[in-house]
Amino acid sequence: MTIGTPEQTTPERSELDPRGLTTGVAAYVLWGLFPAFWPLLDPAAPVEVLAHRIVWTAVLMSVVLTVLRRWRDLRGLGVRGWLAMTAAALFIAVNWGMFIWGVSVGRVVEAALGYYMTPLVGVLLGVLVLRERLRWTQWTAIGLACLAVLVIAVGNGTVPWLSMVLACSFGVYGLFKAIVRVPAAAGLAAEGLILLVPAAVYLLVLESSGAGTFIDLGPAHLLLMISAGPATAVPLLFYSSAARRLPLTTLGVLLYINPTLQFLWGVLVVGEQMPPARWAGFALVWLALIVFTTDLLVSGFRGPGREKHSRARSA
């Protein structure tokens, strides 16, 4: 079981669908451009941005489910299903919040490292939680990723904790999402609704105290804050379309578009420093992903009996 993208998919497909490839690339490119979007919401604090992201995503997805008449997708979840959705919502909120904070303080490269590591964390969670057995190539990839963290920690004098929080929170989010088999749109709506009340209460308190930025900075800022909802939902809906049309191995390769664009943004646009230890750590992670992806592709060519993979979507 590999956890790295946001939804359960239909059975493996052997052919490439041009529409699926287009929507898959579009989804990962939009996620990869998130470091360019969230700074537009300054001077709102990361927690305020997170709360608006939750509220407007919940509102938008509620409208989408109403228009598509898909509320039935959430019926019959039961107590266990809603508990799993609640846990997933909490972990994705942590992931969203930490990413927004990381971008706001100029730690885009460290955030990108976290998303590079996410598939490997998903595999490790499969071992620790689901008692799955890994092939030696998968263990090799995980070992290289652990070595990368050690190299960066020794070189920088501090553990890349933001990377680890992002990778682990998204990996655990995927684990809970694997328990509840609902379409991506319904799942995102449910997560938003679960988090809606605390997020809305926080924003009301913030605005009433005069510390909020939503109303006071003009219509352009207000619209940007509202656009956090579509920015969250649109790439997920693109991904959902791709997941129904593409083989799992293809989506597994495409997912690296996201952290690669984030990495390039951090280095080339933001100008974050890349000391030798960080380059060495990233080189080890990239090597780990080459090993992991090669194993994924090889296992994907083994026919109907090959291992099935679950996938869990962030932001």
RAHUBEL-V684444 format. One record per pair of residues at least 6 apart in sequence whose ideal C-beta (glycine too) atoms are under 6 Angstrom apart, sorted by the first residue. I is the first residue (numbers start at 1). J is the second residue. D is the distance in Angstrom with one decimal. If there is no record, write none. Layout:
# RAHUBEL-V684444
[[I & J & D] [I & J & D]]
This chain:
# RAHUBEL-V684444
[[1 & 126 & 4.2] [1 & 132 & 6.0] [1 & 310 & 4.9] [2 & 119 & 5.8] [2 & 122 & 5.1] [2 & 123 & 5.8] [2 & 309 & 4.3] [3 & 122 & 2.8] [3 & 171 & 5.2] [3 & 174 & 3.3] [3 & 175 & 6.0] [3 & 312 & 4.8] [4 & 118 & 5.1] [4 & 119 & 4.0] [4 & 122 & 5.1] [4 & 255 & 5.8] [4 & 311 & 5.8] [5 & 255 & 5.9] [5 & 311 & 3.8] [5 & 313 & 5.5] [6 & 312 & 5.6] [6 & 313 & 1.8] [7 & 184 & 4.2] [7 & 240 & 6.0] [7 & 243 & 5.7] [8 & 181 & 5.1] [9 & 243 & 4.2] [10 & 244 & 5.4] [12 & 247 & 5.5] [12 & 248 & 5.5] [13 & 247 & 5.0] [17 & 245 & 3.9] [20 & 242 & 4.7] [20 & 245 & 2.8] [20 & 246 & 4.3] [23 & 238 & 4.4] [23 & 241 & 4.3] [23 & 242 & 4.4] [24 & 242 & 3.3] [24 & 246 & 5.7] [24 & 254 & 5.0] [26 & 238 & 4.8] [27 & 235 & 4.4] [27 & 238 & 3.9] [27 & 239 & 3.9] [28 & 254 & 5.4] [28 & 257 & 3.8] [28 & 258 & 4.7] [30 & 235 & 3.9] [31 & 235 & 5.3] [31 & 258 & 4.4] [32 & 257 & 5.7] [32 & 258 & 4.5] [32 & 261 & 2.8] [32 & 262 & 5.6] [35 & 103 & 4.9] [35 & 108 & 4.7] [35 & 262 & 5.5] [35 & 265 & 4.7] [37 & 231 & 5.8] [38 & 100 & 5.2] [38 & 103 & 4.9] [40 & 224 & 5.5] [41 & 49 & 5.1] [41 & 224 & 5.6] [44 & 213 & 4.5] [46 & 100 & 4.6] [46 & 101 & 4.2] [46 & 104 & 5.3] [49 & 100 & 5.2] [50 & 96 & 5.7] [50 & 97 & 4.4] [50 & 100 & 5.8] [51 & 199 & 4.2] [51 & 202 & 5.0] [51 & 203 & 5.1] [52 & 225 & 4.7] [52 & 228 & 5.2] [53 & 228 & 4.1] [53 & 232 & 5.9] [54 & 192 & 6.0] [54 & 195 & 4.7] [54 & 199 & 4.1] [55 & 199 & 5.2] [55 & 200 & 5.7] [56 & 226 & 5.3] [56 & 228 & 5.4] [56 & 229 & 2.9] [57 & 192 & 4.6] [57 & 229 & 4.5] [57 & 232 & 4.5] [57 & 233 & 5.9] [58 & 192 & 3.0] [58 & 193 & 5.3] [58 & 196 & 4.5] [60 & 229 & 4.2] [60 & 233 & 5.3] [61 & 188 & 5.2] [61 & 189 & 3.6] [61 & 192 & 5.6] [61 & 233 & 5.9] [62 & 189 & 5.9] [64 & 185 & 5.8] [65 & 71 & 5.2] [65 & 189 & 5.2] [70 & 186 & 5.9] [73 & 182 & 5.3] [73 & 183 & 5.5] [73 & 186 & 3.7] [74 & 186 & 5.4] [74 & 190 & 5.6] [81 & 180 & 5.0] [84 & 176 & 4.8] [84 & 179 & 4.3] [84 & 180 & 4.9] [85 & 180 & 5.7] [85 & 190 & 5.1] [86 & 194 & 5.4] [87 & 176 & 4.7] [88 & 173 & 5.3] [88 & 176 & 4.0] [88 & 177 & 5.2] [89 & 191 & 4.0] [89 & 194 & 4.3] [89 & 195 & 5.3] [91 & 169 & 4.9] [91 & 172 & 5.0] [91 & 173 & 4.1] [92 & 173 & 4.8] [93 & 195 & 5.8] [94 & 169 & 4.6] [95 & 166 & 6.0] [95 & 169 & 4.2] [95 & 170 & 5.0] [95 & 314 & 5.6] [96 & 315 & 5.8] [98 & 165 & 5.3] [98 & 166 & 5.8] [99 & 111 & 5.6] [102 & 111 & 4.3] [102 & 162 & 5.2] [107 & 162 & 5.7] [108 & 262 & 5.8] [108 & 265 & 5.8] [108 & 266 & 3.3] [108 & 270 & 5.5] [109 & 266 & 3.8] [109 & 272 & 4.8] [110 & 160 & 5.5] [110 & 162 & 4.7] [110 & 163 & 5.2] [112 & 259 & 4.4] [112 & 262 & 3.8] [112 & 263 & 4.0] [113 & 163 & 4.1] [114 & 163 & 3.8] [114 & 166 & 3.1] [114 & 167 & 4.5] [115 & 258 & 5.8] [115 & 259 & 3.9] [116 & 259 & 4.5] [116 & 285 & 5.1] [117 & 145 & 5.6] [117 & 167 & 4.2] [118 & 167 & 4.8] [118 & 170 & 5.1] [118 & 171 & 6.0] [120 & 141 & 5.8] [120 & 142 & 5.5] [120 & 145 & 4.7] [121 & 167 & 4.5] [121 & 168 & 5.9] [121 & 171 & 3.8] [122 & 171 & 4.8] [122 & 174 & 5.8] [123 & 138 & 5.6] [124 & 142 & 5.7] [125 & 171 & 5.2] [125 & 175 & 5.5] [126 & 132 & 4.2] [127 & 134 & 6.0] [137 & 291 & 5.7] [137 & 295 & 4.1] [138 & 295 & 6.0] [140 & 291 & 5.4] [141 & 288 & 4.3] [141 & 291 & 4.5] [141 & 292 & 3.9] [144 & 284 & 5.2] [144 & 287 & 5.6] [144 & 288 & 3.6] [145 & 285 & 5.9] [145 & 288 & 4.6] [147 & 284 & 5.5] [148 & 281 & 4.4] [148 & 284 & 3.7] [148 & 285 & 4.6] [151 & 277 & 5.9] [151 & 280 & 5.1] [151 & 281 & 4.6] [152 & 160 & 5.1] [152 & 277 & 5.9] [152 & 278 & 5.8] [152 & 281 & 3.6] [153 & 159 & 4.6] [155 & 277 & 1.9] [170 & 314 & 4.8] [173 & 312 & 5.7] [174 & 312 & 2.1] [177 & 312 & 4.4] [178 & 310 & 4.5] [184 & 236 & 5.5] [184 & 240 & 3.9] [188 & 236 & 5.8] [206 & 212 & 4.0] [214 & 225 & 5.6] [236 & 313 & 5.1] [239 & 313 & 5.6] [248 & 309 & 5.2] [249 & 296 & 5.6] [249 & 297 & 5.4] [249 & 300 & 3.8] [252 & 296 & 5.1] [266 & 272 & 4.6] [299 & 306 & 5.3] [299 & 307 & 5.7]]
